[in-house]
Amino acid sequence: MSESTQASLGELAKQGIILLGDGYRTKRSELGGVTGVPILRVAEVFDGRIDATFADHIREEYRPAFSKKISRPGDILVTTKGSVGRVARIRKSDPEFVYSPQLCFFRVLKQSVIDPGWLYQWFRSTQFRLQAAAVQHQTDMAPYINLADLRAMQVEIPPIQQQRAIAETLEAFDDKIINNDRVIRLADQLSSAHFSEALTRGSHEVYTVRDVADVFDGPHATPQKTSAGPWFLSISSLRNGRLDLSKSKHLSEEEFTKWTRRVTPTPGDVLFSYETRLGESALMPEGIRACLGRRMGLLRAKKNVIDPIVLLQAYSAPEFQDLIQRRKISGATVERIPLKDLPDWPIKVPTREGSEMLTDILRTLNNRASAAEHESQNLAELRDVLASMLMSNQIKVRESELLLEGAI
């Protein structure tokens, strides 16, 4: 291709330039517990990254049945139901997965025609998102895009050298975001290590949860979602001690008033899931107006007894996590923490007198992680705007490099 051309994704597939497909519908009898090939679920695919839990596997003996739905490095993944349009890529360091339903994958077969990095960035651009928005509400159910919709989507394809230059420019943003993710993980690991050391080497006390915090739960219904407004927090946003708003939705001001009658989350509250995703928690950050979502509760630290950031570590500590697993209630469909009993559960924390230095360390690490998180959000927004401008020829690669120098 010497000049820009246009084709649908379906036409590219027919020409053998790309391969596209959906996930494998696993039968219950094929599940293998903790052995076999892990299933990648739609909830584990975020914008720009995969956060796999390896909860389910398919036994190896069924590989012939799912072999065409197995991941390969370079595959581009698009979520097609619920939160439509989250895009991620399989990296060389990722394990082998079986794709689940509600995920579609795209694999470049002829890299002399389509650059895989460019196609990945195209799925994150306005060109794709506008087409996705036009077809995802064709049913009364949750937003959904089917394979036929994807095959019909039109792609403007520049010459291969231009594709590669665009991909290289935008991947510089991705590399910085990946590095920030490492900083966040390291800060979280160091926080856990310092808390554990404080319990082991220093003095500690065993309180009940009610001694150190007040317990609140959220609404037992779901409001009408909106495109903007205060946040309606989802338990899916609780991830490794941090709040990821990409999994939450908005609600109107009127609904916000109704949904915060019981409690309004404030900075420093420890948010937690009390049904499904048990053990997940996060510290409520500053600058966010939000209400608790379904199956979400919060612990409001009694600051004369414990600092909120220490309470987060106490809740996340292995000892309390084990207690959750021992005392959870397993219902017919979900597991849950009995909220009426939670205030009486024991929780181990460092003594107030010996925790001043620990609190300072935890705050410093949390501030460093929050700064990296904030920088990544800004970089992602700039990258997505730049991607759309590059894809539509509103800006040239050389011009974008000037923005790149100022941003990274």
KAPE-V776624 format. One record per backbone hydrogen bond with DSSP energy under -0.5 kcal/mol. NH is the residue of the N-H (numbers start at 1). CO is the residue of the C=O. E is the energy in kcal/mol with one decimal. If there is no record, write none. Layout:
nh: {NH;NH}
co: {CO;CO}
e: {E;E}
This chain:
nh: {5;7;9;10;12;13;14;15;16;17;18;19;21;23;24;26;30;31;31;32;35;37;38;38;39;40;41;44;45;46;46;48;48;49;51;58;59;62;63;65;66;67;69;70;71;74;75;76;77;78;79;80;81;82;83;84;85;86;88;90;94;98;99;99;100;101;103;104;105;106;107;109;110;111;113;114;119;120;121;122;123;124;125;128;129;130;131;132;133;134;135;135;136;138;144;145;150;151;152;153;153;155;157;157;158;160;163;164;165;166;167;168;169;170;171;172;172;173;173;174;175;176;177;178;179;180;181;182;183;184;185;186;187;188;189;190;191;192;193;194;195;196;197;198;199;200;201;202;202;205;207;207;209;210;211;212;212;213;214;216;218;219;226;230;231;232;233;233;237;238;239;239;241;242;244;244;245;247;248;249;250;251;252;256;257;258;259;260;261;265;265;268;269;270;271;271;272;273;274;275;276;279;280;282;283;284;288;290;291;296;297;298;299;300;300;301;302;303;305;306;310;311;312;313;314;315;316;317;321;322;323;324;325;326;327;328;329;330;331;331;336;337;338;339;341;342;343;344;345;347;349;351;355;359;360;361;362;363;364;365;366;367;368;369;370;371;372;373;374;375;376;377;378;379;380;381;382;383;384;385;386;387;388;389;390;391;392;393;394;395;400;401;402;402;403;404;405;406;407;408}
co: {157;155;153;151;8;9;10;11;13;12;12;107;105;103;99;24;27;27;28;57;32;58;36;96;56;98;39;41;42;44;49;46;87;46;44;37;30;59;60;62;62;63;66;67;97;90;72;106;88;104;86;102;102;143;81;82;79;83;77;75;91;38;69;97;40;24;100;78;21;76;19;17;17;109;110;110;115;116;117;118;119;121;122;122;125;126;127;128;129;130;131;132;132;135;136;80;146;147;148;149;150;7;5;155;156;1;159;160;161;162;163;164;165;166;167;168;169;169;170;170;171;172;173;174;175;176;177;178;179;180;181;182;183;184;185;186;187;188;189;190;191;192;193;194;195;196;197;197;198;349;205;347;345;343;208;208;209;209;300;298;296;292;250;251;289;249;231;291;234;235;237;242;281;239;237;242;243;244;245;232;226;230;224;252;253;254;255;256;258;263;290;284;266;299;269;282;297;280;295;295;335;273;277;271;241;269;285;288;231;293;272;216;270;214;298;299;212;301;302;302;307;307;308;309;310;311;312;313;317;318;319;320;321;322;323;324;336;328;329;334;329;274;336;337;338;338;339;341;342;207;205;203;352;355;356;357;358;359;360;361;362;363;364;365;366;367;368;369;370;371;372;373;374;375;376;377;378;379;380;381;382;383;384;385;386;387;388;390;389;389;396;397;398;399;399;400;401;402;403;404}
e: {-2.3;-2.1;-2.1;-2.8;-2.2;-1.9;-2.3;-1.9;-1.4;-2.5;-1.1;-2.6;-2.0;-0.9;-3.4;-1.1;-1.9;-0.6;-1.2;-2.8;-1.8;-2.6;-0.5;-0.5;-2.5;-2.7;-0.7;-1.5;-1.6;-0.6;-2.6;-0.7;-3.6;-1.1;-2.9;-2.3;-2.5;-2.0;-2.3;-1.3;-1.3;-1.4;-2.2;-1.0;-2.4;-3.3;-2.2;-2.6;-3.1;-2.4;-2.1;-2.4;-0.5;-2.5;-0.9;-1.8;-2.8;-0.9;-1.8;-2.5;-1.6;-2.3;-2.6;-0.5;-1.5;-0.6;-1.0;-2.3;-2.8;-2.2;-2.9;-2.8;-1.8;-0.6;-1.6;-2.2;-2.4;-2.2;-1.9;-2.3;-1.8;-0.9;-1.6;-0.7;-2.3;-2.8;-0.9;-2.6;-2.5;-1.4;-0.6;-1.1;-1.4;-0.8;-2.3;-2.5;-2.0;-2.8;-1.5;-0.6;-1.2;-3.2;-3.8;-0.7;-0.6;-0.6;-2.3;-2.4;-1.9;-2.4;-2.7;-2.4;-2.0;-2.3;-2.3;-0.8;-0.6;-0.5;-0.7;-1.5;-2.6;-1.6;-2.3;-2.7;-2.1;-2.1;-2.1;-1.7;-1.8;-2.4;-2.5;-2.6;-2.5;-2.3;-2.5;-2.6;-2.1;-2.1;-2.2;-2.7;-2.2;-2.4;-2.3;-2.1;-1.9;-2.1;-3.1;-0.5;-1.4;-2.9;-0.7;-2.4;-1.9;-2.7;-1.0;-0.9;-0.9;-2.0;-2.1;-2.3;-1.9;-0.6;-1.8;-0.5;-2.7;-3.4;-0.7;-2.2;-1.9;-1.4;-0.8;-2.7;-1.0;-1.7;-3.0;-0.6;-0.7;-1.4;-1.6;-1.5;-0.9;-2.0;-0.5;-2.4;-2.0;-1.4;-2.9;-0.9;-1.0;-0.5;-0.5;-2.5;-2.3;-2.6;-0.8;-3.0;-2.6;-1.5;-2.3;-0.9;-2.5;-0.7;-1.8;-1.9;-1.0;-3.1;-0.5;-0.6;-2.4;-1.4;-3.0;-2.5;-2.4;-2.7;-0.5;-0.8;-3.1;-1.1;-2.9;-2.3;-0.9;-2.2;-2.1;-1.2;-2.3;-2.4;-2.0;-1.2;-2.4;-2.5;-1.5;-2.1;-1.8;-2.0;-2.3;-1.3;-3.1;-0.5;-0.8;-2.6;-2.2;-2.7;-0.5;-1.1;-1.3;-1.6;-0.7;-1.9;-2.0;-2.7;-2.4;-1.8;-1.1;-2.9;-2.0;-2.3;-2.8;-2.5;-2.3;-2.5;-2.5;-2.7;-2.1;-2.4;-2.7;-2.2;-2.0;-2.4;-2.7;-2.5;-2.2;-2.0;-2.1;-2.7;-2.6;-2.0;-2.4;-3.0;-2.4;-2.0;-2.7;-2.8;-1.9;-2.0;-2.7;-2.6;-1.5;-1.1;-2.4;-1.1;-2.2;-1.5;-0.6;-0.9;-1.0;-2.2;-2.0;-1.3;-1.5;-2.2}
